[in-house]
Amino acid sequence: MLKYSLRRLLIGAGMLLALSMLIFVMLRLTPGDPIDAYIDPNVPMSPSDLVALRATLGLDQPLPVQYFAWLQQALTGNLGYSIQRPDQAVLGLVFSRVGPTVLLMGTAIVIAIIAGIATGIVSAVRRNSLADLSFSVLAVTGISSPPFLSGLVGLYLFSVYFNWMPSGGMLTPGREFSLLDLIHHLILPASLLALAQTALIMRYMRGSMLEVLNQDYVRTARAKGVAEFWVITKHALRNALLPVITLIGSTIGLAIGGAIFIESVFNWPGMGLLMVTAVENRDYPVIMGSTLVIGASVIVVNLLTDLAYAAVDPRIKVG
């Protein structure tokens, strides 16, 4: 297990390095000059001032030199300072937004796992029934709905039309902190973020469960007179969960992408909203720093998923 974990960590570190290089190059290929983000349009600057500023920021160096200079600082924990907020270190700014994003994504993932597995089991056990057909239609709808569309539709229906839920924010402005108020603001964005993940888990769980229910050991358990509840939960469910565990790990990466749109729609003060604001303002240090933290999070989650899969399935050799 130790060798397997170290091997996966090395692969993850290589992927993170490749991701940082890709983002760095893509940012440099965007239209415009990076120096423009540092210039105040209300303060006139001479050509010599621009040359001096470019040299101070290291933008006069070749791209490989710029990248390795940034990487050297990043390895020490220094991701630079925000252009829009010069007194804010990028690492501190990013970490200040991690909590709301983890809360939103964690709630959405829990909802997706519980709802997806439950509906998948029901659909498989009651194959071709009305419940199976209904869940399948909802799953196709959820998979086909991108987060920005489901977010806007959900915002209009539940916040504007029916006025059941808050239209944005994490807490009610001007009101003291209340757990119920937080939950009230959390339910709608978390449910919408969980929509696509629930649909994916449901479809995988249904297919895996149908395959397991046709195995000989399940038929043998039924022939011995074992109650259907125990046949499902004890004999079929554990084996059916194996491919779903891997899917759950991959849905976390999808949830991160969806959170960017959901946080923007609902003005949720997390990393997604921070990234969108940074892109709009061409705040390069914040874009690089937040992308690096998100990439590292996805890699760690994938590692934990692989280890969990190996722990559940004894047939996998991890030595």
ABEGO torsion letter per residue (X at the ends): XAAAAAAAAAAAAAAAAAAAAAAAAAAAABBEBAAAAABBAABBBBAAAAAAAAAAAGAABBAAAAAAAAAAAAAAGBAEBBAABAABBAAAAAAAAAAAAAAAAAAAAAAAAAAAAAAAAAAAABBGBAAAAAAAAAAAAAAABBAAAAAAAAAAAAAAAAGABBAEEABBBGBBBBAAAAAAAAAAAAAAAAAAAAAAAAAAAAAAAAAAAABAAAAAAAAAGBBAAAAAAAAAAAAAAAAAAAAAAAAAAAAAAAAAAAAAAAGBBBAAAAAAAAAAAGBAAAAAAAAAAAAAAAAAAAAAAAAAAAAABAABBAX
